[in-house]
Amino acid sequence: MTDLLREAPLGQILRWATGNRILQYPEELPGFELPKTYTALLNSDKHQEIQGIPTREQEATHQSSRSSNAASDIEKVKTEPSPYDEADKTLGLTRTRSRLETAPYSEDRLEVEAELAIERTRTQPVIPQKTSDGLILVDWYTTDDSANPYNWTNKKRFLISLIICLYTFVVYTGSAIYTSSIGGVMEKFGVSETDASLPLSLYVLAYGIGPLLWAPLSEIPIIGRSPVYAATMALFTILSLPTAMASNFAGLLVLRFLQGFFGSPCLAIGAATMQDMYSMLYLPYALVGWVSAAYCGPALGPLLSGFAVTAKGWRWSLWEILWAAGPVFLLMFLLLPETSTPNILLRRAQRLRKLTGDDRLRSQSEIDQKSLRPTAILVDAVIKPMEITIKDPAILFVNLYTAIIYGIYYSFFEVFPLVYPPMYGFSLGMVGVVFLCVLVSCIAGIAIYCGYLHYILIPDIKANGLRAQESRLVPALFACFGPTIGLFVFAWTANPSIHWIAPTIGIVIYGGTVFVVMQCIFVYVPLSYPQYAASLFAGNDFLRSAFACGSIMFGRPLFLNLGVGKGVSLLGGLSVIGIIGMFALWIFGAKLRARSKFAVA
């Protein structure tokens, strides 16, 4: 528990305020002994390398030397056997590799994780490396080092995952929870229905723009993920107060946009936090929970605010955001630790330098940061996603398809009030209850996808290794028919002469199958484009949210002009593109990746 509190934002603030006299790390405690593997290197006058995996600089040097057959000074520095236990030679990974060296989704990572899963069951020293210029790389001390997020207990990882999911749920709920207040906003500020929808659409647009900033910012080792979470969630919570008290419409629009912008880190780096803690094989389970929170948030928002707004007024939905965000922020502030390995090891290196006075102790991220430029961050964050989207047909399809799905999803917030109150006599609160069917569909989707992971995918990977990336699309080949079927069922059964359960069944079919399709796509993208995964997700988030923002504005006029049946049928017709595209991606995906300069074959 002490480790959890120490790594959380509150613990870090208390350490800073007391000059690191409380909640100390092992390196700061009296009597701490530096591991013998580090002591041997620090006390050595010779530039010898410890047995293990060579660094990128050494690999490049040796490769150049072999190809030219020319002697060099670096060739004279031979790799000698370790003076330590021979058992260390079996260790598959003797240091934390740079993110530029090891793709986050690869056969190499799978093999390393499988080997280390065995090694972590016993304590063995992780041997540090010395670079060609004499720097000593700071890493985990042992294979079961408790500071390594992969070695955290299941309870600790579950608690952190739960906090991230609650955080994600609150932010996503904050979008659609406003829909119950549209009528009250129209009356209060004298605006049209389209204008009254702007606080919802701007919120959605803002949490699509946010990842373009927060995702690359959280990847900078000196910053990490925890400060981004804490600072932005604090601002999100603070802004919820003036938003609920807004006295003019322009102020409401600005505050809602800022709410969405500062709430977006859950969308930008929530998946990255899960990846920090879970192995590649079982990461999909963690992502299912996180995506479920994001998926159900908008659906349950109208339920949470419908009855309250009817009884207490339109501001009540905005107060509910504050009441939900406050406790979640406190949990994050008290218990959400840093999970980024580069950040954890960077701070360990700083403590070791202070302890020993030896400036040669460096983390891998500090070495990588030498070439890190703000312009490179900007290119990767903003320009690179758009470049790949334009130049790569597979990513272009994925982004367009997910944007259409997201747009259709938010369009339902506009069509429900046109169906259930006038056709079936539902109150505003009862319309919110209808959104529970999305929760039901999400649970069904979770059961189907987790069953696929448990009984088919994971056993197959253990037996045969990673297959071609297109194999991850197999569940989507069946599920991609569901959105079209569900939309047409809803479109042509939404009629006063037909029981309300019929269109509701259409929503369940749509919601459950969309969940499966999205899960498959979100796994396929990083497998195929591991080096640009963060940028691609940021770009995908932006395009999805931008389309959803527009769909909120044109959804109601579309249904009013064409009618519910024809309007929803038009959306169903658009979703047919997804069926064709999904099968095309499955069949031709390998050829498209082979021609792409961005993809991993």
N, C-alpha and C positions, 0 to 999 in steps of 0.2 A: 504493500500500500504506500510505503514511503517513496518508492521509486515512481509510482504513478503521480503522487502529489508534487514531487520534485520536478518532473518533466512538464507538468501542466502550467498554463500561463500564470496562475496565482503563485505557484512554487517558484517560478523563475523571477517574478517580481519581488517576492520575499527575499530570495537570494541576493538580488541586486541591491535591495534596500538595506540589507544587513552586511554587505560586503562579503557574501558567500559564507557567512558564519553558521547558517542553519541550512538544513536539508543538503548536506554536503555529499559530493560524489566520492566514491572510494579513493580516487587519486588525491582528494583533499583531506582525508582523515589521517590522523597521526598513526605512524606505523605502517603506512602503505608501502608495499614492496613492488617495485617494477618487475614485471615478468622477466625471467632469465633470458628469454629470447631477445628482448629489447636491450637488456643490460649487456649482453655479449656484443651486440652491434655498436652500442654507444661507447663501449670501452675498447673496441678494436681500432687499431691504428691503420689497419689494412683495409682497402676497399674490396672486401670479399662479399659475395652474395650468398644468402642462405638458400638451401634447396627449396624449390617451389616454382610457381608460375612466373616467368619473366615479365617485366613491364613492357608497355608498348614501345618505349624508346629503345629498350634492349632488343626486342624482337626485330625492330626496323634496322638497327645497327648490324645485328648478326646476319639478317637476310641480305643486306647490302654487301657485307663482307664475303659471304659465301658465293654470291653471284659474281663478284669481281676477283675472288681468290687473292685479294691483297691483304697484307697484314696491317693491322691498325692497333692503336693503343687499347681500344676497348676489347679487342679479341684477346688481349693478354689477361684480362680479368676473367678467369675461368670460374665456372660454377662448381663449387665444391660440395661434398656431402654434408648434411647437417650434423652438427655435433650432438644433436638431441636424439630422443627416442626414435628408433627405426619405424615405429608405427606411424609417425607423422608423414612418412613418405607416401602412405596410402591415401592421404587426404586429397580429395578431388579439387578443392578450392582453398588455397592457403592465404588468400586475401580477398578483400572486397573489390571487385573489378569496377572500372569506370563504366558509366552508362554508355559511353561511346564504344566500349569494347564488347560488351555482351548485350545482345538484343533482348529486350524484356520478354518476348514471346518467341522462343526458339527451342530446337531440339537440344542445343547445348545447355540452355538453362534448365530444361527438364531433367537432363542427365545429372547435372550438378546438384539440383535439389534432391533428387532421389538418393544420391550418394551421401549428401550431408544430412539427410533425414536419419540415416543410420549413425553417422558420426556424432550427431548431437546427443545420442543416448549415452555417450561417455565423454568425459572431460579430456580433451587433448589440446595442447597449445597450438594456436594458429601462428605460424612462423611469419614474422614481418619481412618485407622485402626492402632492398636497397636499390634506389634508382641509379642510372648511369652517372648522374651528377652528385651522388653521395647522400641524397635525401632518404630518410627511413620512413616508410609508409606505415602510418598508424592504422591498426585494424582491430577486430575483435581479439580479445586475449585468448579465449578458448573456443572450442566448437560449440559449447553450450553457454556462451556468454549471455548473461541475463539482459544486457543492454541491447542485444540484437532483437528487433521486433519479431523475427521468425521464431525466436526461442521463448517468447512470452507465453504464459499459460493460456489455455483455451478460455478461461473465465475472463482474463484481462482483455484478450482480443475481442471476446463477445461484448464486453462492456463498452469498449471503444467503438465497435461496429454499431452497437445500439445507439450510442450518442450521435454518431454520424447519420444514422437513419432517422432519428428523431429530428435532428437539425434539418435534414433534407425535406422531411415531411412538413415541417412548419413553414419553410420557405415556399415550397410548392403550394401548400394550402393557402398561403397568403395571396396567391393570384386569384383563384376562383372564388375564394370566400367573399370577395367583393361583389359578385354577381347579384346577390340578394339585395344589395344596396342601390342598384342602378335606378330603380323607381324613385327612391328617396332623394338621390342626387339630382335627378331631373327636376323634382319639385322644389328642392332647396335652392338650386342655383339657376333655375330657369333655362336649362340646356336641353338639346334634343337627345333622343335615345342613342344616336350614334356618338354624340359627344360624351354622353354619360358612360359609354363603354371604353373611352380612352384610358381611364385609370387602370383598367384591367389589361388592355393591350400594351400600354407603355411599360407596365410591370413585367410582362412577358418578354418584351423586346429587351429590356434592361438586363434581365438575367440571361439573355443570349449574348449580349455585348460583354458583360463582366468577365467570362472565362478567357477572353482574348488578353486580358490583363492579369487576372489572378493565377491562371494556369502557369505561365512562364515565371511569374514572380515566386510562386511556391517551389519552383525547381531550382532556384538560386540557393546553393547550400548555406550561405551565411544567413539566409532568412528562414528557410524551412516552411513547413505547413502550419504549425501551431500558431505563430504570430498572425498569419493571414486569416486563419479561422477566427481567432479571438478579436482582432481589431475590427474586422468587417461585421461580425455578429454583434459586437457592441454597438456599432453605428446603426445596424439594422434595428436593433431593439430600441435605441434612443429615438430614431426617426419615426418609430411606430407611434410615439406619443403625439408629436405635432400633426402627424397624418390624420389621426383620429379627431383632432381638434381643428382641422383646416377650416378657415373662415371664408375662403374664396376658392373658386374652381381652378384657377391657374396654380395656386399653391398646392392643391390636392394633386394635380397632374405632376408637378415637379417632385413632390415628396414620394409619390407612388413609384416614379421612375427610379429615384435614389434608393428606395426600399429594394426594388428588384436588383439593382446594380450591386448593392452591398450584401445582398443575400445570395448572390450567385456563386461564391466559392464552393458551396456544397455540390453544385453542378460541375464546377471547374475541376476540383481536385478530390471529390469524394471517392471516385474510383481509384485514384492514385494512392489514397490512404489505405484502402483495402489491399491494394497490390503490395504496399510496404509490409503488410503483416502476414499475408497468406501465400502459400506456395502456388505455383502456376497451375498445378493439378486441381486444387480445391478453391482457387480464387473465384470461379464461376458461382459457387454457392454464396459467397459473400456479396458478389455483385447482384445476385438475385434479390437479396434483401434490400440493398441500396436502391436498385431500380424500382422495386415494389413501392418503396416509400415515395419516390418521385412520381410514380405512376398513379398512386392512390390519392396523393395530396390534392391535386386539382378536383378530383371527383368527390372527395369528402368535404371540400370547402363549403359548397352550398348547403350541405346537410348541417354543418356546424353553425351556419349563420342564418338559415332560413327562418326557423321559429323565433330566434332571438330578435332579428330585424323586424319581424312582424309585430312583436310585443314591445320592443324598446326603441325602435327607430334605426335609421340607416347607418348611423355612426357605430352601432354595436358590432358590426362585422370587423371594423377596423380596430376596435378595442380588443377584440378577441385575438388579433394578431399579436398585440402587445402582451396579453396574458399568456399566450403560448410561447412567445419568443423569450420572455424573461426567464422562466425556469430552465429552458434549454440552454440559454447563454450561461447561467450559473453552473450547470453541469459541465459545459465545455470549459469554463474558466477554472473550475476546481479539479476536473478529472480527465481532461483530454490532453494526452501527452504528445510530444513530437514523435512522429513515426518515420521521418525521412532519414534513411541510413547516411547519406552524405552529410547531413546536418549534425547527426549524433556523433559521427566520427570526427568531424571538423572540431566540434567543441571538446572532444576527448583529446585531440591533438593539442589544442590550446592549453588544456590543463596539464598535459605531460610536459609541454615546453616550459610552463611556469614552474613545474615541480623540479625538473632536471636542469633547466637553464640551457638546454641544447636546442638550438634553432633548426636542427636537421629533422626533427620529428614533424612530419607533415601528413595530412590526410590526402587521399587520392583526389578529393574534390578541390582542395587548395591548389594542387598542381594543375588540374583541369581549368580552374578559374583564371589562370594566367592568360589564357587565350579568349576568355569570355568578354565580349564587347556588347554594349547596349544595342548597337545596330543589329548584331546577330540575333539577339533576343527578339527585337522588333520584327525581323524578317521571318523567324520561325513562328512567331505568334500570330502575325497578321497576313503577311504576304504568302508564306509557304502553303497554308491551307487552301488559299484561293488558287494558287498555281497548280497544286495537285488536282483540285476539283475540276479545273478547266482542261488540264492535259490528260487526266487519267479517266477513261470511260467508266471503270468499275466504281471509283469513288464518286464520280458525277451521278451515277445511278443511285448509289447508297444515300447520298445527301439529298437528292430530289425526292426519293421514295420516303425517307424518314421525315422530310419536311412536309410532304403531303399527308402522311399519317398523323403527324403532330397537328397540322392545320385542321384536319378532319376531327381529330380528338377534341380540340378546343371549339370547333363549330357546334358540337353538341351542347355546349353551354348556352348557345343562342337558340337552338331548336326545341329544347325541352320546354321552356315557357310557352312556346307556340303550340305544343301538343297536349301536355298533361292538364294545365288549368282549363283551357277552353273546350277541349274534347272530352275530358274525363272529370272535370270539376275539382282538380287537386288544388290545395292551397299552396302558398309559397313555401311553407315548411315541408309539405308533402312532396313537392318537386325535389327538394333536397334529399328526401328519403329515396327517391328514384335513383339517385347517384350511387346508392349502395350497391346497385347491380354491377357497377364497375369494380367494386371491391370483391364481389363474388367472382367476377371474371378473372380478376388478378390472382385470386387464390387458386382457381382452376388452372390458370397458366403456370403458376409456380409449381403446382403438383405435376403437371405434364413435363415441364422442362427439367425439374429436379429428378423426376423418374428417368428421363432420358440420360441425364448426367450419371446417375447412380448405377443404372442397369446396363447401359450401352456404351457411353462415351469413355468414362474413366476406366472401366475394365479393358476396353479396346486399346486405349493409350498405354496402359500398363503392359499389355501383351505385345503390342505391335509398334509402340512409339507414336509420335505425332504423324498423322496422315496429312495429305494436302489440305490446305486451308478450306477448300470448298466443302470438305466433309462436315464442317461445322454448320453448313447451311441446310443440311438434310431435314431437320424439324421444320424449318421455314418453308420447305417445298410443300408440305402438307398444310401448314398454318396460313400461308399466303392467300388461300382461297377464302379464309374466314372473314377478313374485313369486308370483302365484296358481298359475301352472303349476308353478313350481319347488317350491312347498310341497306341492302334491298329489302330484307325482312322488315327492318324498321320503317323504311319509306312507304311500303305498300300495306302495312298493317296499322299504321298510325291513323286511325279512323274511328269516329265515335261509335260506329256500328260493330267494331271489333274490340274485344276485351283488351284493357291496357297491358295485360301480361304479354301479349304478342309482340308489340314493338320493344318491350323491355327485354324479351328473349333475344331480339336482334342486337340489342346493346351488349348483352352478355357474350354473344358469339363474336361480335366485333372486338370487344375489349380483351377477351382471353387470347384470341389468335394474334392480335397486334402485339401483346406482351411477348409471346414466343418469337415472333418475327424480329422484334427489336432486340431481344436477347441474342439471337443468332447473328444479327448484323453487328452488334457491339463487340462480339468476340471475333468475327471475321476481319474487321478493319485492323485491329492491332496485330493480329497474326500475319496479315499480308503486308502491313506497312509499319513495322515495329519502331523504326527510327523516327517516324513522324506521327506516332500514335497520339501524343498530347496535342500537337497542332491540329491534327485531323479532327479530334473530338471537339476542340475549341471551335473550329470552323463549322463542324456539323451542328454544334449547339447554337451557333449564331444563325445559321440558315434555318434551322427548325424553328427557333424562336421568332425570327423575322417573319416567316410564313404564318406562324400561329398568330402573331400580332395582326397581320393583315386579315387573316381569316375571321378574327373576332369582329373586325370592322365590316367586312363584306358578308358575313354569315347571315345576319338577320335580314338585310335587304334581299339577299339571294332567296331565302325561304319565303319572304313576303311576296316577292315578285313571281316566283315560279310555283310557289306552293310547297308544302312540306314533302309530298311524294316526289315531285319532279326535282326539287332542290337536293334532297338527300340521294336520289337516284343519280344525279349528276356526280355527286361525290363518290358513289359506288362505282360509276363508270370510270372515274379517274383512278380508283384503286385497282382496276384491272391491269393498269400499267405495271403495278407491282408484281402481279402473277407472271406476266411475260418476262419482266426484268429479272425476277428471282431465278427462274429456270434458265434464262440466258446467262446469268452470272454463274450458276452452278455448272453449266455446260462449257462456257467459253472463258470462265474466270482464270484458269491456268494460262491460257493463251494471252489474255489481256495483261496478266502480271508479267509474263515473259517479255512483253513488248514495252512494259513500263519501266522507266528509269528510277521510279520511287519504290516499287514493290520488292518484296523478298520472294524469290521464285519458289 
